[in-house]
Amino acid sequence: MTSLDVFVLVCYNESGEDQLEAFTEELEKEGKLSEDTKVLMKEITEKKPTNEKTADQSKNIKVSRDG
């Protein structure tokens, strides 16, 4: 799997499950779906909790306009 394939994988993962499934099938047809690729795909596609602030929390951020 090339770095371009990894980039495309991330993009398809963000696009949705249908796009990701189509990309996975394409990799399989091209013989690029090795065990290492499957592990990488699992790591990328697993949903991990984020520490992103909610809109309510963002309102409390003060911006300094010094200068």
C-alpha positions as CSV (number, residue, x, y, z in Angstrom):
1,M,0.0,0.0,0.0
2,T,1.5,3.3,-1.1
3,S,1.3,6.6,0.9
4,L,-1.3,7.7,-1.8
5,D,-3.4,4.7,-1.0
6,V,-3.3,5.6,2.7
7,F,-4.3,9.1,1.9
8,V,-7.2,7.9,-0.2
9,L,-8.2,5.4,2.6
10,V,-8.4,8.3,5.1
11,C,-10.5,10.3,2.6
12,Y,-12.9,7.4,1.9
13,N,-13.1,6.8,5.7
14,E,-14.3,10.4,6.2
15,S,-16.7,10.1,3.2
16,G,-18.7,7.2,4.6
17,E,-19.0,3.5,4.9
18,D,-20.1,2.9,1.3
19,Q,-17.1,4.7,-0.2
20,L,-14.7,2.9,2.2
21,E,-16.3,-0.5,1.3
22,A,-15.8,0.2,-2.5
23,F,-12.2,1.2,-1.9
24,T,-11.6,-2.0,0.1
25,E,-13.1,-4.1,-2.7
26,E,-10.9,-2.3,-5.2
27,L,-7.8,-3.0,-3.1
28,E,-8.8,-6.7,-2.9
29,K,-9.3,-7.0,-6.7
30,E,-5.8,-5.4,-7.3
31,G,-4.2,-7.8,-4.8
32,K,-3.2,-5.0,-2.4
33,L,-5.3,-6.2,0.6
34,S,-2.5,-7.8,2.6
35,E,-2.8,-8.6,6.3
36,D,-0.7,-5.5,7.0
37,T,-3.1,-3.4,4.9
38,K,-6.0,-4.8,6.8
39,V,-4.4,-3.9,10.2
40,L,-3.7,-0.4,8.9
41,M,-7.2,0.0,7.7
42,K,-8.6,-1.2,11.0
43,E,-6.4,1.4,12.9
44,I,-7.6,4.2,10.6
45,T,-11.2,3.3,10.5
46,E,-11.8,2.7,14.2
47,K,-13.7,5.5,15.8
48,K,-11.8,6.9,18.6
49,P,-13.2,9.4,21.2
50,T,-12.0,12.9,20.7
51,N,-11.4,15.8,23.0
52,E,-13.0,18.3,20.7
53,K,-14.8,21.1,22.4
54,T,-18.5,21.5,21.9
55,A,-20.0,24.7,20.6
56,D,-21.0,25.7,24.2
57,Q,-17.4,25.2,25.4
58,S,-16.0,27.2,22.5
59,K,-18.0,30.3,23.5
60,N,-15.9,30.6,26.6
61,I,-12.7,31.0,24.7
62,K,-11.4,34.6,24.8
63,V,-9.4,36.0,22.0
64,S,-6.6,38.5,22.8
65,R,-6.3,41.3,20.3
66,D,-3.0,42.8,21.4
67,G,-0.9,44.5,19.0
